[in-house]
Amino acid sequence: MIRLRLLSRPGCGLCERMRERVDALLDERPREWEVVDVDSDPDLAGRFGETIPVLFVNGRLFAKVRLPPAARLRLRRAAARPDARS
């Protein structure tokens, strides 16, 4: 199981696209999504402000704003391993 946490805000098109891309990359692999409104937590809002979406994979910061090709490859590799750790 791969754990995904997406810092987002309502109506964020980039956030929706990042989630769609991650879902497409992971195909049918098991995953658990947590989507967090960055504005719901003052600490998160202060740390990330307008730098959203922010993706965490298995508790580690994975990508900000866009999912670059290297990150896509790392995500596929992480999901392919039995323990799904990145």
Jmol script that loads the backbone (N, CA, C; Angstrom):
load data "model"
ATOM      1  N   MET A   1       0.858  -1.185   0.000  1.00  0.00           N
ATOM      2  CA  MET A   1       0.000   0.000   0.000  1.00  0.00           C
ATOM      3  C   MET A   1       0.895   1.236   0.000  1.00  0.00           C
ATOM      4  N   ILE A   2       0.637   2.123  -0.914  1.00  0.00           N
ATOM      5  CA  ILE A   2       1.375   3.379  -0.974  1.00  0.00           C
ATOM      6  C   ILE A   2       0.481   4.480  -0.393  1.00  0.00           C
ATOM      7  N   ARG A   3       1.038   5.278   0.512  1.00  0.00           N
ATOM      8  CA  ARG A   3       0.282   6.350   1.172  1.00  0.00           C
ATOM      9  C   ARG A   3       0.604   7.682   0.491  1.00  0.00           C
ATOM     10  N   LEU A   4      -0.438   8.362   0.041  1.00  0.00           N
ATOM     11  CA  LEU A   4      -0.295   9.627  -0.666  1.00  0.00           C
ATOM     12  C   LEU A   4      -1.016  10.720   0.099  1.00  0.00           C
ATOM     13  N   ARG A   5      -0.335  11.831   0.273  1.00  0.00           N
ATOM     14  CA  ARG A   5      -0.943  13.000   0.925  1.00  0.00           C
ATOM     15  C   ARG A   5      -0.768  14.176  -0.016  1.00  0.00           C
ATOM     16  N   LEU A   6      -1.870  14.807  -0.374  1.00  0.00           N
ATOM     17  CA  LEU A   6      -1.850  15.921  -1.307  1.00  0.00           C
ATOM     18  C   LEU A   6      -2.317  17.175  -0.593  1.00  0.00           C
ATOM     19  N   LEU A   7      -1.442  18.175  -0.543  1.00  0.00           N
ATOM     20  CA  LEU A   7      -1.834  19.480  -0.014  1.00  0.00           C
ATOM     21  C   LEU A   7      -2.439  20.251  -1.159  1.00  0.00           C
ATOM     22  N   SER A   8      -3.645  20.731  -0.947  1.00  0.00           N
ATOM     23  CA  SER A   8      -4.436  21.307  -2.013  1.00  0.00           C
ATOM     24  C   SER A   8      -5.262  22.459  -1.451  1.00  0.00           C
ATOM     25  N   ARG A   9      -6.130  22.981  -2.266  1.00  0.00           N
ATOM     26  CA  ARG A   9      -7.190  23.889  -1.808  1.00  0.00           C
ATOM     27  C   ARG A   9      -8.349  23.755  -2.785  1.00  0.00           C
ATOM     28  N   PRO A  10      -9.540  24.041  -2.325  1.00  0.00           N
ATOM     29  CA  PRO A  10     -10.714  23.881  -3.197  1.00  0.00           C
ATOM     30  C   PRO A  10     -10.567  24.669  -4.505  1.00  0.00           C
ATOM     31  N   GLY A  11     -10.931  24.021  -5.599  1.00  0.00           N
ATOM     32  CA  GLY A  11     -10.910  24.673  -6.902  1.00  0.00           C
ATOM     33  C   GLY A  11      -9.546  24.742  -7.565  1.00  0.00           C
ATOM     34  N   CYS A  12      -8.547  24.071  -7.016  1.00  0.00           N
ATOM     35  CA  CYS A  12      -7.189  24.100  -7.578  1.00  0.00           C
ATOM     36  C   CYS A  12      -7.092  23.113  -8.740  1.00  0.00           C
ATOM     37  N   GLY A  13      -7.047  23.625  -9.948  1.00  0.00           N
ATOM     38  CA  GLY A  13      -6.948  22.774 -11.128  1.00  0.00           C
ATOM     39  C   GLY A  13      -5.643  21.999 -11.194  1.00  0.00           C
ATOM     40  N   LEU A  14      -4.524  22.634 -10.810  1.00  0.00           N
ATOM     41  CA  LEU A  14      -3.242  21.928 -10.796  1.00  0.00           C
ATOM     42  C   LEU A  14      -3.286  20.745  -9.826  1.00  0.00           C
ATOM     43  N   CYS A  15      -3.955  20.939  -8.700  1.00  0.00           N
ATOM     44  CA  CYS A  15      -4.066  19.871  -7.698  1.00  0.00           C
ATOM     45  C   CYS A  15      -4.853  18.689  -8.256  1.00  0.00           C
ATOM     46  N   GLU A  16      -5.948  18.983  -8.913  1.00  0.00           N
ATOM     47  CA  GLU A  16      -6.763  17.920  -9.510  1.00  0.00           C
ATOM     48  C   GLU A  16      -5.972  17.163 -10.564  1.00  0.00           C
ATOM     49  N   ARG A  17      -5.215  17.902 -11.401  1.00  0.00           N
ATOM     50  CA  ARG A  17      -4.415  17.247 -12.438  1.00  0.00           C
ATOM     51  C   ARG A  17      -3.310  16.385 -11.837  1.00  0.00           C
ATOM     52  N   MET A  18      -2.687  16.853 -10.754  1.00  0.00           N
ATOM     53  CA  MET A  18      -1.642  16.039 -10.137  1.00  0.00           C
ATOM     54  C   MET A  18      -2.232  14.732  -9.619  1.00  0.00           C
ATOM     55  N   ARG A  19      -3.379  14.819  -8.976  1.00  0.00           N
ATOM     56  CA  ARG A  19      -3.992  13.594  -8.455  1.00  0.00           C
ATOM     57  C   ARG A  19      -4.361  12.641  -9.597  1.00  0.00           C
ATOM     58  N   GLU A  20      -4.907  13.168 -10.669  1.00  0.00           N
ATOM     59  CA  GLU A  20      -5.255  12.332 -11.822  1.00  0.00           C
ATOM     60  C   GLU A  20      -4.024  11.653 -12.406  1.00  0.00           C
ATOM     61  N   ARG A  21      -2.916  12.394 -12.523  1.00  0.00           N
ATOM     62  CA  ARG A  21      -1.685  11.823 -13.074  1.00  0.00           C
ATOM     63  C   ARG A  21      -1.128  10.731 -12.174  1.00  0.00           C
ATOM     64  N   VAL A  22      -1.147  10.977 -10.866  1.00  0.00           N
ATOM     65  CA  VAL A  22      -0.649   9.973  -9.927  1.00  0.00           C
ATOM     66  C   VAL A  22      -1.512   8.716 -10.018  1.00  0.00           C
ATOM     67  N   ASP A  23      -2.830   8.894 -10.032  1.00  0.00           N
ATOM     68  CA  ASP A  23      -3.725   7.732 -10.155  1.00  0.00           C
ATOM     69  C   ASP A  23      -3.455   6.957 -11.447  1.00  0.00           C
ATOM     70  N   ALA A  24      -3.224   7.682 -12.544  1.00  0.00           N
ATOM     71  CA  ALA A  24      -2.947   7.015 -13.819  1.00  0.00           C
ATOM     72  C   ALA A  24      -1.613   6.262 -13.767  1.00  0.00           C
ATOM     73  N   LEU A  25      -0.608   6.843 -13.136  1.00  0.00           N
ATOM     74  CA  LEU A  25       0.693   6.187 -13.027  1.00  0.00           C
ATOM     75  C   LEU A  25       0.634   4.927 -12.177  1.00  0.00           C
ATOM     76  N   LEU A  26      -0.194   4.956 -11.159  1.00  0.00           N
ATOM     77  CA  LEU A  26      -0.260   3.822 -10.236  1.00  0.00           C
ATOM     78  C   LEU A  26      -1.204   2.726 -10.726  1.00  0.00           C
ATOM     79  N   ASP A  27      -1.942   2.988 -11.787  1.00  0.00           N
ATOM     80  CA  ASP A  27      -2.868   1.999 -12.342  1.00  0.00           C
ATOM     81  C   ASP A  27      -3.749   1.421 -11.241  1.00  0.00           C
ATOM     82  N   GLU A  28      -3.701   0.100 -11.093  1.00  0.00           N
ATOM     83  CA  GLU A  28      -4.546  -0.591 -10.109  1.00  0.00           C
ATOM     84  C   GLU A  28      -3.810  -0.883  -8.799  1.00  0.00           C
ATOM     85  N   ARG A  29      -2.620  -0.334  -8.633  1.00  0.00           N
ATOM     86  CA  ARG A  29      -1.864  -0.590  -7.408  1.00  0.00           C
ATOM     87  C   ARG A  29      -2.593   0.000  -6.204  1.00  0.00           C
ATOM     88  N   PRO A  30      -2.578  -0.707  -5.080  1.00  0.00           N
ATOM     89  CA  PRO A  30      -3.287  -0.195  -3.902  1.00  0.00           C
ATOM     90  C   PRO A  30      -2.643   1.085  -3.378  1.00  0.00           C
ATOM     91  N   ARG A  31      -3.501   2.021  -3.018  1.00  0.00           N
ATOM     92  CA  ARG A  31      -3.024   3.303  -2.494  1.00  0.00           C
ATOM     93  C   ARG A  31      -4.060   3.884  -1.551  1.00  0.00           C
ATOM     94  N   GLU A  32      -3.583   4.758  -0.717  1.00  0.00           N
ATOM     95  CA  GLU A  32      -4.455   5.453   0.226  1.00  0.00           C
ATOM     96  C   GLU A  32      -4.200   6.947   0.062  1.00  0.00           C
ATOM     97  N   TRP A  33      -5.246   7.675  -0.288  1.00  0.00           N
ATOM     98  CA  TRP A  33      -5.145   9.119  -0.503  1.00  0.00           C
ATOM     99  C   TRP A  33      -5.615   9.873   0.731  1.00  0.00           C
ATOM    100  N   GLU A  34      -4.906  10.933   1.054  1.00  0.00           N
ATOM    101  CA  GLU A  34      -5.370  11.931   2.018  1.00  0.00           C
ATOM    102  C   GLU A  34      -5.192  13.274   1.321  1.00  0.00           C
ATOM    103  N   VAL A  35      -6.275  13.986   1.142  1.00  0.00           N
ATOM    104  CA  VAL A  35      -6.221  15.311   0.533  1.00  0.00           C
ATOM    105  C   VAL A  35      -6.490  16.321   1.638  1.00  0.00           C
ATOM    106  N   VAL A  36      -5.543  17.251   1.810  1.00  0.00           N
ATOM    107  CA  VAL A  36      -5.609  18.215   2.898  1.00  0.00           C
ATOM    108  C   VAL A  36      -5.715  19.616   2.325  1.00  0.00           C
ATOM    109  N   ASP A  37      -6.700  20.366   2.784  1.00  0.00           N
ATOM    110  CA  ASP A  37      -6.822  21.774   2.411  1.00  0.00           C
ATOM    111  C   ASP A  37      -5.718  22.529   3.136  1.00  0.00           C
ATOM    112  N   VAL A  38      -4.758  23.045   2.384  1.00  0.00           N
ATOM    113  CA  VAL A  38      -3.598  23.714   2.970  1.00  0.00           C
ATOM    114  C   VAL A  38      -4.020  24.888   3.860  1.00  0.00           C
ATOM    115  N   ASP A  39      -5.148  25.502   3.560  1.00  0.00           N
ATOM    116  CA  ASP A  39      -5.615  26.645   4.344  1.00  0.00           C
ATOM    117  C   ASP A  39      -6.259  26.235   5.669  1.00  0.00           C
ATOM    118  N   SER A  40      -6.487  24.944   5.869  1.00  0.00           N
ATOM    119  CA  SER A  40      -7.110  24.482   7.110  1.00  0.00           C
ATOM    120  C   SER A  40      -6.111  24.406   8.260  1.00  0.00           C
ATOM    121  N   ASP A  41      -4.837  24.542   7.968  1.00  0.00           N
ATOM    122  CA  ASP A  41      -3.785  24.442   8.974  1.00  0.00           C
ATOM    123  C   ASP A  41      -2.843  25.634   8.803  1.00  0.00           C
ATOM    124  N   PRO A  42      -2.797  26.542   9.787  1.00  0.00           N
ATOM    125  CA  PRO A  42      -1.941  27.729   9.656  1.00  0.00           C
ATOM    126  C   PRO A  42      -0.467  27.397   9.406  1.00  0.00           C
ATOM    127  N   ASP A  43       0.031  26.307   9.988  1.00  0.00           N
ATOM    128  CA  ASP A  43       1.422  25.920   9.770  1.00  0.00           C
ATOM    129  C   ASP A  43       1.651  25.533   8.307  1.00  0.00           C
ATOM    130  N   LEU A  44       0.746  24.710   7.763  1.00  0.00           N
ATOM    131  CA  LEU A  44       0.871  24.323   6.360  1.00  0.00           C
ATOM    132  C   LEU A  44       0.740  25.525   5.436  1.00  0.00           C
ATOM    133  N   ALA A  45      -0.216  26.397   5.731  1.00  0.00           N
ATOM    134  CA  ALA A  45      -0.413  27.593   4.910  1.00  0.00           C
ATOM    135  C   ALA A  45       0.837  28.464   4.940  1.00  0.00           C
ATOM    136  N   GLY A  46       1.462  28.573   6.112  1.00  0.00           N
ATOM    137  CA  GLY A  46       2.681  29.360   6.234  1.00  0.00           C
ATOM    138  C   GLY A  46       3.860  28.741   5.504  1.00  0.00           C
ATOM    139  N   ARG A  47       3.971  27.417   5.548  1.00  0.00           N
ATOM    140  CA  ARG A  47       5.093  26.729   4.915  1.00  0.00           C
ATOM    141  C   ARG A  47       4.961  26.649   3.403  1.00  0.00           C
ATOM    142  N   PHE A  48       3.730  26.431   2.925  1.00  0.00           N
ATOM    143  CA  PHE A  48       3.561  26.166   1.497  1.00  0.00           C
ATOM    144  C   PHE A  48       2.836  27.271   0.739  1.00  0.00           C
ATOM    145  N   GLY A  49       2.077  28.114   1.434  1.00  0.00           N
ATOM    146  CA  GLY A  49       1.423  29.255   0.808  1.00  0.00           C
ATOM    147  C   GLY A  49       0.795  28.941  -0.528  1.00  0.00           C
ATOM    148  N   GLU A  50       1.300  29.577  -1.554  1.00  0.00           N
ATOM    149  CA  GLU A  50       0.773  29.391  -2.907  1.00  0.00           C
ATOM    150  C   GLU A  50       1.480  28.257  -3.652  1.00  0.00           C
ATOM    151  N   THR A  51       2.409  27.581  -3.012  1.00  0.00           N
ATOM    152  CA  THR A  51       3.163  26.507  -3.656  1.00  0.00           C
ATOM    153  C   THR A  51       2.388  25.208  -3.535  1.00  0.00           C
ATOM    154  N   ILE A  52       1.297  25.131  -4.247  1.00  0.00           N
ATOM    155  CA  ILE A  52       0.496  23.911  -4.246  1.00  0.00           C
ATOM    156  C   ILE A  52       0.251  23.508  -5.693  1.00  0.00           C
ATOM    157  N   PRO A  53       0.001  22.273  -5.944  1.00  0.00           N
ATOM    158  CA  PRO A  53      -0.110  21.163  -5.009  1.00  0.00           C
ATOM    159  C   PRO A  53       1.255  20.718  -4.490  1.00  0.00           C
ATOM    160  N   VAL A  54       1.201  20.063  -3.331  1.00  0.00           N
ATOM    161  CA  VAL A  54       2.385  19.448  -2.742  1.00  0.00           C
ATOM    162  C   VAL A  54       2.017  17.996  -2.476  1.00  0.00           C
ATOM    163  N   LEU A  55       2.848  17.088  -2.973  1.00  0.00           N
ATOM    164  CA  LEU A  55       2.587  15.662  -2.837  1.00  0.00           C
ATOM    165  C   LEU A  55       3.607  15.020  -1.913  1.00  0.00           C
ATOM    166  N   PHE A  56       3.105  14.276  -0.934  1.00  0.00           N
ATOM    167  CA  PHE A  56       3.937  13.467  -0.059  1.00  0.00           C
ATOM    168  C   PHE A  56       3.646  12.004  -0.384  1.00  0.00           C
ATOM    169  N   VAL A  57       4.684  11.198  -0.452  1.00  0.00           N
ATOM    170  CA  VAL A  57       4.543   9.767  -0.691  1.00  0.00           C
ATOM    171  C   VAL A  57       5.167   9.046   0.494  1.00  0.00           C
ATOM    172  N   ASN A  58       4.352   8.242   1.163  1.00  0.00           N
ATOM    173  CA  ASN A  58       4.796   7.516   2.353  1.00  0.00           C
ATOM    174  C   ASN A  58       5.477   8.436   3.364  1.00  0.00           C
ATOM    175  N   GLY A  59       4.886   9.626   3.542  1.00  0.00           N
ATOM    176  CA  GLY A  59       5.369  10.564   4.549  1.00  0.00           C
ATOM    177  C   GLY A  59       6.506  11.469   4.116  1.00  0.00           C
ATOM    178  N   ARG A  60       7.015  11.287   2.909  1.00  0.00           N
ATOM    179  CA  ARG A  60       8.126  12.100   2.428  1.00  0.00           C
ATOM    180  C   ARG A  60       7.663  13.075   1.357  1.00  0.00           C
ATOM    181  N   LEU A  61       8.213  14.292   1.420  1.00  0.00           N
ATOM    182  CA  LEU A  61       7.931  15.276   0.381  1.00  0.00           C
ATOM    183  C   LEU A  61       8.394  14.700  -0.955  1.00  0.00           C
ATOM    184  N   PHE A  62       7.512  14.711  -1.933  1.00  0.00           N
ATOM    185  CA  PHE A  62       7.792  14.057  -3.205  1.00  0.00           C
ATOM    186  C   PHE A  62       7.820  15.040  -4.369  1.00  0.00           C
ATOM    187  N   ALA A  63       6.855  15.957  -4.424  1.00  0.00           N
ATOM    188  CA  ALA A  63       6.798  16.903  -5.542  1.00  0.00           C
ATOM    189  C   ALA A  63       6.009  18.133  -5.127  1.00  0.00           C
ATOM    190  N   LYS A  64       6.386  19.262  -5.718  1.00  0.00           N
ATOM    191  CA  LYS A  64       5.669  20.519  -5.528  1.00  0.00           C
ATOM    192  C   LYS A  64       5.244  21.045  -6.890  1.00  0.00           C
ATOM    193  N   VAL A  65       4.040  21.526  -6.967  1.00  0.00           N
ATOM    194  CA  VAL A  65       3.432  22.195  -8.125  1.00  0.00           C
ATOM    195  C   VAL A  65       3.229  21.256  -9.315  1.00  0.00           C
ATOM    196  N   ARG A  66       4.268  20.593  -9.777  1.00  0.00           N
ATOM    197  CA  ARG A  66       4.156  19.692 -10.924  1.00  0.00           C
ATOM    198  C   ARG A  66       4.805  18.352 -10.590  1.00  0.00           C
ATOM    199  N   LEU A  67       4.467  17.365 -11.373  1.00  0.00           N
ATOM    200  CA  LEU A  67       5.048  16.031 -11.215  1.00  0.00           C
ATOM    201  C   LEU A  67       6.019  15.822 -12.377  1.00  0.00           C
ATOM    202  N   PRO A  68       7.317  16.162 -12.175  1.00  0.00           N
ATOM    203  CA  PRO A  68       8.277  16.053 -13.274  1.00  0.00           C
ATOM    204  C   PRO A  68       8.521  14.605 -13.685  1.00  0.00           C
ATOM    205  N   PRO A  69       9.060  14.388 -14.889  1.00  0.00           N
ATOM    206  CA  PRO A  69       9.286  13.024 -15.375  1.00  0.00           C
ATOM    207  C   PRO A  69      10.085  12.150 -14.400  1.00  0.00           C
ATOM    208  N   ALA A  70      11.118  12.681 -13.774  1.00  0.00           N
ATOM    209  CA  ALA A  70      11.917  11.875 -12.836  1.00  0.00           C
ATOM    210  C   ALA A  70      11.060  11.427 -11.652  1.00  0.00           C
ATOM    211  N   ALA A  71      10.173  12.293 -11.178  1.00  0.00           N
ATOM    212  CA  ALA A  71       9.297  11.931 -10.064  1.00  0.00           C
ATOM    213  C   ALA A  71       8.297  10.866 -10.485  1.00  0.00           C
ATOM    214  N   ARG A  72       7.838  10.930 -11.701  1.00  0.00           N
ATOM    215  CA  ARG A  72       6.909   9.907 -12.201  1.00  0.00           C
ATOM    216  C   ARG A  72       7.569   8.530 -12.190  1.00  0.00           C
ATOM    217  N   LEU A  73       8.819   8.490 -12.627  1.00  0.00           N
ATOM    218  CA  LEU A  73       9.551   7.223 -12.633  1.00  0.00           C
ATOM    219  C   LEU A  73       9.764   6.724 -11.202  1.00  0.00           C
ATOM    220  N   ARG A  74      10.159   7.610 -10.283  1.00  0.00           N
ATOM    221  CA  ARG A  74      10.360   7.214  -8.887  1.00  0.00           C
ATOM    222  C   ARG A  74       9.063   6.712  -8.276  1.00  0.00           C
ATOM    223  N   LEU A  75       7.944   7.317  -8.625  1.00  0.00           N
ATOM    224  CA  LEU A  75       6.652   6.886  -8.094  1.00  0.00           C
ATOM    225  C   LEU A  75       6.314   5.482  -8.573  1.00  0.00           C
ATOM    226  N   ARG A  76       6.531   5.220  -9.841  1.00  0.00           N
ATOM    227  CA  ARG A  76       6.273   3.872 -10.367  1.00  0.00           C
ATOM    228  C   ARG A  76       7.159   2.834  -9.700  1.00  0.00           C
ATOM    229  N   ARG A  77       8.420   3.181  -9.505  1.00  0.00           N
ATOM    230  CA  ARG A  77       9.347   2.253  -8.840  1.00  0.00           C
ATOM    231  C   ARG A  77       8.920   2.001  -7.400  1.00  0.00           C
ATOM    232  N   ALA A  78       8.528   3.050  -6.697  1.00  0.00           N
ATOM    233  CA  ALA A  78       8.103   2.906  -5.303  1.00  0.00           C
ATOM    234  C   ALA A  78       6.882   2.010  -5.208  1.00  0.00           C
ATOM    235  N   ALA A  79       5.951   2.191  -6.121  1.00  0.00           N
ATOM    236  CA  ALA A  79       4.725   1.389  -6.093  1.00  0.00           C
ATOM    237  C   ALA A  79       4.981  -0.059  -6.483  1.00  0.00           C
ATOM    238  N   ALA A  80       6.026  -0.314  -7.256  1.00  0.00           N
ATOM    239  CA  ALA A  80       6.326  -1.673  -7.706  1.00  0.00           C
ATOM    240  C   ALA A  80       6.983  -2.521  -6.626  1.00  0.00           C
ATOM    241  N   ARG A  81       7.616  -1.873  -5.655  1.00  0.00           N
ATOM    242  CA  ARG A  81       8.275  -2.626  -4.590  1.00  0.00           C
ATOM    243  C   ARG A  81       7.252  -3.188  -3.628  1.00  0.00           C
ATOM    244  N   PRO A  82       7.527  -4.332  -3.058  1.00  0.00           N
ATOM    245  CA  PRO A  82       6.560  -4.967  -2.138  1.00  0.00           C
ATOM    246  C   PRO A  82       6.181  -4.099  -0.947  1.00  0.00           C
ATOM    247  N   ASP A  83       7.152  -3.340  -0.404  1.00  0.00           N
ATOM    248  CA  ASP A  83       6.818  -2.523   0.772  1.00  0.00           C
ATOM    249  C   ASP A  83       6.331  -1.138   0.385  1.00  0.00           C
ATOM    250  N   ALA A  84       6.356  -0.787  -0.925  1.00  0.00           N
ATOM    251  CA  ALA A  84       5.858   0.487  -1.472  1.00  0.00           C
ATOM    252  C   ALA A  84       6.443   1.683  -0.759  1.00  0.00           C
ATOM    253  N   ARG A  85       7.706   1.637  -0.458  1.00  0.00           N
ATOM    254  CA  ARG A  85       8.393   2.774   0.171  1.00  0.00           C
ATOM    255  C   ARG A  85       9.170   3.522  -0.888  1.00  0.00           C
ATOM    256  N   SER A  86       9.216   4.854  -0.743  1.00  0.00           N
ATOM    257  CA  SER A  86      10.008   5.646  -1.695  1.00  0.00           C
ATOM    258  C   SER A  86      11.313   6.064  -1.079  1.00  0.00           C
TER     259      SER A  86
END
end "model"
wireframe off; spacefill off
backbone 0.3
color backbone group
